[in-house]
Amino acid sequence: MPRNQPLMAPAPGSSAPAATTTATTLAEAIRIALAEDIIAGRLPPGSEIEEHQAAERFGASRTPVREALRELAAAGLVEIEPRRGVRVARLTLERLGEMFEVMAETEAMCARLATHRMSAPERFALQSVHERSAAAVADGDVPAYDALNREFHSALYRCTHNGFLAEHVQALRLRLAPFRRAQFHHADRLRDSFAEHAALLRAVLRGDGEAAAREMRAHMLAAGSSLASTLRPAG
């Protein structure tokens, strides 16, 4: 693997973050762009990410680049080696499986608590998010569905009315965010995910917290399985 793997330019139709963006927002934009490059294979495992190249690519100073790299390291996407630089981590399916297993149990807890604690307006809002995602599924629009998927799950976290749990699950979600989006590139995953959300929503609306937890657990494990199929080498 070449030591100095060049950073890829932004994908066609995309642009570097605006220079007027705040440092925090800029660091987040850089993190997302690099994470997507890693998941898409444009930055393969073992390749080096050089700070100055990233800074030039995004028209930024090294400060937001370093912040983005720290976030990627926390998510397990890169490894920061003292005096040796930053390299894309070599991810294992076993590690991803462990992460999705924990996420499945945590989100199942959220689904159960939210079912019993959400208000009528919150139920209506959750149903509305689900209905809006139908168009993205029909169009095969992965970015649109991914955004609505995040909105759907985040709404459930808030509906637990447990701030500590919501913060905990959001932190877990951040670590898995690039992988959760990657699952949607698997054939039929958009449609399957939508159907799983529908089953979960039915349990929520009838007030069956235990069924909602089971549906959420199954949903998350299915997402992990889909991702594994996407990432597993052919042959």
Secondary structure, DSSP 8 states (H G I E B T S, - for coil): --SS-------TT-----TTS-HHHHHHHHHHHHHHHHHHTSS-TT-EE-HHHHHHHHT--HHHHHHHHHHHHHTTSEEEETTTEEEE----HHHHHHHHHHHHHHHHHHHHHHHHH--HHHHHHHHHHHHHHHHHHHHT-HHHHHHHHHHHHHHHHHHT--HHHHHHHHHHHHHHHHHHHHGGGSTTHHHHHHHHHHHHHHHHHTT-HHHHHHHHHHHHHHHHHHHHHHHS---
